[in-house]
Amino acid sequence: MVVTRDPEFEQFDREHFEVFLDIQADTCPGCGGQLSETTEAYAYDVEHITCRRCWALAKNQHDLEKKAEKNKDIIPAAERWTAIPVTQPGT
């Protein structure tokens, strides 16, 4: 007797899983942005890249912490940051 089983996942499901994994691999663990959009390097032969969104968020957090040293009413941990892309002149 031959038992034929349906595959656990259909082709449609497998394709969606693959896309999800691709997106996950391209997501910055720091800010959640897509590394393909937030870095200047597009090759995999890179030793170091800077996520510009993470850099901007960290710089602003650092600046706020410096202000908080002088003004105790400022609580950096209470701030929620957003990063909106700005087109650079000449690009």
C-alpha positions in Angstrom: 0.0 0.0 0.0 1.3 3.4 -1.0 0.5 6.4 1.2 0.5 9.8 -0.4 0.7 12.8 1.9 0.0 16.4 1.1 3.0 18.6 1.6 3.1 20.4 4.9 3.4 23.7 3.1 2.2 24.7 -0.4 4.5 26.5 -2.8 2.7 29.8 -2.0 3.5 29.3 1.7 7.2 28.5 1.1 7.6 31.6 -1.1 6.2 33.8 1.6 8.5 32.2 4.3 11.5 32.9 2.0 10.5 36.5 1.5 9.9 36.9 5.3 13.4 35.5 6.0 14.9 37.9 3.4 13.2 40.9 5.0 14.4 39.7 8.5 18.0 39.4 7.2 17.8 43.0 5.8 16.4 44.5 9.0 18.7 46.5 11.3 18.5 45.1 14.8 19.0 48.6 16.2 16.3 50.6 14.6 14.3 48.2 12.5 15.0 50.0 9.3 15.9 48.1 6.1 19.7 48.0 5.8 19.4 48.1 2.1 17.9 51.6 2.5 19.8 52.9 5.5 23.4 52.1 4.5 25.5 53.0 1.6 27.1 49.6 1.2 25.2 47.1 -0.9 27.7 44.3 -1.0 28.1 41.4 1.4 31.9 41.9 1.5 31.7 44.6 4.2 33.5 44.7 7.5 31.6 47.6 9.0 28.6 49.7 8.0 26.9 52.5 9.7 23.1 52.6 9.9 22.4 56.3 9.5 19.1 56.1 11.3 20.7 54.4 14.4 23.5 57.0 14.3 21.1 59.9 14.3 18.9 58.4 17.1 22.0 57.7 19.2 23.4 61.2 18.7 20.2 62.8 19.7 19.9 60.6 22.8 23.4 61.4 23.8 22.8 65.2 23.4 19.7 64.9 25.5 21.5 63.0 28.2 24.1 65.8 28.3 21.3 68.3 28.8 19.8 66.2 31.5 23.0 66.4 33.5 22.3 70.1 33.9 18.5 70.0 34.1 17.1 67.3 36.3 13.6 67.8 34.9 14.8 66.2 31.6 14.4 62.4 31.7 16.0 60.9 28.6 14.4 57.4 29.1 10.9 59.0 28.8 11.6 60.3 25.3 10.5 58.4 22.2 12.4 59.1 19.1 11.3 59.1 15.5 13.6 59.2 12.4 12.2 60.8 9.2 14.3 60.5 6.1 15.6 63.8 4.8 16.9 64.1 1.2 20.4 65.4 1.2 21.2 68.3 -1.2 22.8 67.1 -4.4 21.5 63.6 -4.2 
